[in-house]
Amino acid sequence: MFTCDNLGVNEAGHLTFAGQDTVSLAARYGTPLYLMDEARVRHNCRVYRDAMRRHFGKNALPLYASKANSFTQLYRVMRDEGMGVDVVSCGEIRTAAKAGFDLSRAFFHGNAKTDADVACAMDCGVGCFVADNEDELGAIEAEAAKRGLVQKVLLRVTPGIDPHTYEAVNTGMVDSKFGRAIATGQAEELARLALSLPHVELLGFHCHVGSQVFAEDVFERAVDVMLRFIAEMRRRLGFTASLLDLGGGYGVRYTSDDPVLDIADKLGNVARVFHAVCKELSLPEPAVVLEPGRSIVADAGLTLYTAQSVKRIPGYKNYVAVDGGMTDNPRYALYKSRYTVLPADSMNAPRTLRCDLAGCCCESGDILQPDVLLPETVRRGDLIAVCTTGAYNYAMASNYNRVPRPPVVMLRDGESYVAVRRETADDLTALDE
Ligand SMILES: *Cc1c(COP(=O)(O)O)cnc(C)c1O
């Protein structure tokens, strides 16, 4: 019935999340409200950490891709769990630093890092840059030379795998804005350049094939292409990669139509290909790094809203509009993403009203989810939950329409605490001169 086992129903017919009554949480903190199940975040980290150690050896490390959700307390959890992090901006770097996260375990991504970004990351001691292109390598070399240090670097390359069409094409994804393609020879050129720079220490290569990936063999194919590229660079450039970063992208269950992924099992399959291909190519095994984002935090999140209006248009459709919307969750508006919507305060009522769950913004496209089922009796004041919102919701939230962003409340051991407070009207005008 539920997409994740941290959801349930109590005797009052209320939805529970991480064992806590969502109606009580809404009454205490107000709506809209982001909830995060801390135990679930930790569980997801441990699944990756344990499976990677078991299958890839003790040098393997999962990095939490913090663009999925970034706030100070979350980096403290990552620190406790022995995770590395992938960061994509100085904002994320500074937030991790504020949490006391050891930034030598941070990998800095991005395809358009400014000189200021490069300097900020070096100020903060970011362990490894994932360099996207020649321009960036030049900026890293210049800044590192100025400081008299040698910066560790991975190169982002595109293996030519489209994770969704399920076809192994050598030219597909060559036109990506990210990285340099193996197929065009530009990845090799980037490696030659990196090896020529005295203040750059090349560790290896990175790829990221896509997101919300369920297809059986996407990572197996990526591992195969990347290892063959590494072997080729060894032969042609005399460079032996000590690190292979396979990116993120495992899918999560937004609705019960999505499959259940056994991550540990999947990683076992990827590792079998990894060990076999290394052996075939007589390649010393590089340390393996993965960058899960969504699959660490998505099912640890839930958003609560209060219904504000119910609109029936006979012969057409129905709308239930709530006190949040594309400002706290733009994913349906952006990508037509699917979500599970539940009547949090009346879970035992039959759900017979087919409707669109609409947001409160002045924008026809502000729909949280079309075509959902809610009780016929739904009315203003009722509590509505959208599940699996832990990834790419708070991180993508905006102040469009000058709507303040909701707080993030963490649930832990039957208690709750505010990790990010609700924005106020003063926050909204704080930057206005
Ligand atoms: C977005 C991204 C990730 C995380 O992807 P998920 O689908 O959230 O697991 C990892 N690595 C890179 C480079 C990314 O851009």
The ligand as an SDF file (V2000), in Angstrom:
LIG
                    3D

 15 15  0  0  0  0  0  0  0  0999 V2000
   22.6890   14.9930   -9.8090 C   0  0  0  0  0  0  0  0  0  0  0  0
   23.9930   14.3190   -9.7360 C   0  0  0  0  0  0  0  0  0  0  0  0
   24.1630   13.2370   -8.8590 C   0  0  0  0  0  0  0  0  0  0  0  0
   23.0500   12.6690   -8.0260 C   0  0  0  0  0  0  0  0  0  0  0  0
   22.0620   12.0840   -8.8100 O   0  0  0  0  0  0  0  0  0  0  0  0
   20.8400   11.3230   -8.1100 P   0  0  0  0  0  0  0  0  0  0  0  0
   19.9740   10.9750   -9.2430 O   0  0  0  0  0  0  0  0  0  0  0  0
   20.1980   12.2890   -7.1780 O   0  0  0  0  0  0  0  0  0  0  0  0
   21.3920   10.1420   -7.4070 O   0  0  0  0  0  0  0  0  0  0  0  0
   25.4250   12.6760   -8.7710 C   0  0  0  0  0  0  0  0  0  0  0  0
   26.4570   13.1290   -9.5120 N   0  0  0  0  0  0  0  0  0  0  0  0
   26.3230   14.1740  -10.3640 C   0  0  0  0  0  0  0  0  0  0  0  0
   27.4900   14.6460  -11.1130 C   0  0  0  0  0  0  0  0  0  0  0  0
   25.0890   14.7970  -10.5090 C   0  0  0  0  0  0  0  0  0  0  0  0
   24.9650   15.8060  -11.3700 O   0  0  0  0  0  0  0  0  0  0  0  0
  1  2  1  0
  2  3  1  0
  2 14  2  0
  3  4  1  0
  3 10  2  0
  4  5  1  0
  5  6  1  0
  6  7  2  0
  6  8  1  0
  6  9  1  0
 10 11  1  0
 11 12  2  0
 12 13  1  0
 12 14  1  0
 14 15  1  0
M  END
$$$$
